Amino acid sequence: MCNELEYPDVKRSVRTMNIGIIGAGNIGTTVAKLFAQAGHQVAISNTKGPESLKQLVAEIGPNAKAATVEDAIKFGEVILLAIRWTQRNSLPNAQLFENKIVIDAINAYATDGDGNFQPVPLGDTTSSEEILKLMPGARLVKAFNTMYFETLQTGGSSIPEKRLVLFIAGDDSEAKEVVAHLIEDIGFAAVDTGFLHEGGRRQQPGSPIYNAPMTVDQVKEITA
């Protein structure tokens, strides 16, 4: 399953980063708070506009600001996509994402006739490969999609051996290293599941690592 364990001991970032977040639901809000608490500058956005986010950014503090989706993308050195799968085609012009490190936290779910969320069959492709088709110039990394937001809120640790794993996948090794640093900054360990096609499949809903909190040692046990 996870054939690379490159990042568990990655050192903390040496500088703050500008991070744009698209989506202010459970994951987007949680990650915005964690990055801001770690000292990074965050611009968070949603489809309702900056006015709807005033209270949220006031709660997060001075390292956060509300923005339009387009302005959040322009602001960020790193962009987090934390929207629903069904909203993916509403993303702005692909050129805005050119050469940006984009963290894809989207899982391919859609609602059935009863309003329940169900995984979308993707055949031989993965959700991140489909997202990348919408922004072919982006440096896309799959991450933050395998952990429940409540675990993400409280699961960070300053003790390396106790850190829970956030899995990453992608084809750009430098982009993955940046994302791994950010994960370390908020008290988690980054474990690389491989390239976007193989690694992204390992991180999809229904896989053994999906929504299964574990430490690096526990990951090693199940991949031995």
N, C-alpha and C positions, 0 to 999 in steps of 0.2 A: 504494500500500500504506500506508505510514506518512505520513499527511497532516498531522501536527503534530509539530513539534520544539521544544516549549516549554521543556523542562527541563534541557538539557545543562549550562547554566551556573548552576544553582540553588545557592545558598549553603548552607554547612553549617548544621545545626540549631543554634538558639541555646539549647536546653534539652534535657535528657534526657527520654525518654518511657518509659512503662510499656508493655511489649509482651508480650502473651500468645500463646503458640505452641501450636497443637493438632497434634500429630504429632511424633514423635521419630525419624523415619526420616532418610534422607540429606539432604533439603532442610530439614526442620525443625531438625535438629541443626546443620547448616552455618549457616543463617541466625541461629539462636540465638547461636552463637559470634561471628559477625560483628557483630551488634547489641550484644552485651555488650562486645566489644572496642572498639566505638565509643563506649562510655560509657552506653548505654541499659540500663534494668532489664528483665530478661527472666524470665518465668514459663513454663516449658516443661511440657507435659503429654502423656500418651498413654493408651491404653486400659488399660494394665497398672497404672497408679497411680504416685504419687510415689516409692514405695520403689524402683521399678525404675530411677529416674533419678538416684539419689544419686551414683553414680560420674561420670555425665555432668556434672552441675552442679558437682561438685568440680573437674573438668577445666576447665570454662569459667571458674570463678572467682566472686568475690563479687557480681558483677552479675547472677548467675543463681540461680534457685531452682526446685525441682520443685513441681508443683501438680497438683491434679485438673483435669480438663477444665473443669468449671464455675468453679473458682477462677481458672484462667488467663484465662478470658473476663472475669470480674469485675475482675481485676487490670488488664487491658490497656486502654489508650486505643486501641491498635491491636491487632488480632488477625490472626495468620497462620494460614491453613488449609493444612496440609501433610499431608493424609491421602489415602488411596486413594479413587478415585471410588466404588468399591463400598462404602465406609464412610460415605458422605455422609449416609445416612438415620439414622445412629446419633448425629448431632450433637445437642447438648442443645436444650432449649426455645428456640424462636426469639426469645422476649422477651429473653433474655440478650444477644442481639446488637443490640438496639434502639439506634440512633444510634451504634453502634461503627463505626470504620473497619476493615473486614475485607479483608485481602489474600488473594485466592484464588489459591493456587499449584497447584490441582488440575488434572490433565489427565484427560480422559475415556478411561481405559483399563480393559479388563477382560481376564481370562484366557480363552483358548480351551480346547478339550478337551485340548490337550497341555501346558497350563500356561504358554503364551506370552502376553505382553501384546499386545493388539491394540486399536487405536482403536475407540471406540464410535460408531456412526453416530448423529448427533443431528438430522439433517434441517435445518430452517431455524433451529434454535436453537443456542445455544452452551453449553459446560459452565458458564460463570459465570452465565449467565441461569438455568440450572437450579438452581445453588447459591443464587442470590438468591431463588428461590421458597421455599426452606427458611427464609429469614431476611429477609423483605420489608422490615423496618425498618433493615437494615444499610446502611452506606455502602460498597458493595463496589467493590474495585479489583482487576482481574486483573493479577497480576505474579508474578515469580519462577518462572514455569512454562516459560519458553523456554530456560533455561540449564541445562546438565548440572551436577550438584552439584560435581563435581571442578573444573570451570572456575570455579564460584562460590567454591570454597575458596581458590583461588590467583590468580584473575584481577583482583582489585582493584588499583587504582593511585592514587597521590597526584598523578599527572601528568594533568591534564584531557584532553589530546590522546590519551593512550594508554588511557583508560578504555573498557572494554567496556560495551555497552549492555544494560540490563535494560528490557524493554518493559512499558508499563502501558496499561490501558484501563479506562474507567469512565464513568459518567454524572454523577458528583459531582466538579466541578473542584477544590473545596477538599480533598476527600479525596485526589485524585490528587496535589495539591501536597504534602501531608504525606508520602505514600509516596515521592514524588520526592526530598524532603529525606532520608528514611531511606536511599534508594538511594545518594545522594551521600555520605552519612556513611560508607558501607562501601566507598567507592572505585570506584563504577560510575556510569554516566550513565543517566538516565531519559529514554526517548523514548516519547511518547504516540502510540499507534496509533489513538486515536479513542474513540468511545462504546462501551459494553459490547457491543452487538450486532455492529457492524462491526469494532471493534478487537479484541474477543475472538476473532472468527473469524480475524483475521490472525495471532493468536498460537497457534492450535491446532496440534496435531501434524500434520506434513506441509506446513505453510506454509513459504515461503522464509526466514522469520526464526526458525523453530523449531530450537533446538539448533545455531545457526550463529553462533558468536562473531564480533562485529564492533564496530568503533568507530563513533562518531557520523558521521564523514566517510564511512565505508563504507556506513552506512545511507543517507546522502544520495545516494550514487552509485546505489544500486539503486532508489531511489524517485524519481529525477529524471525 
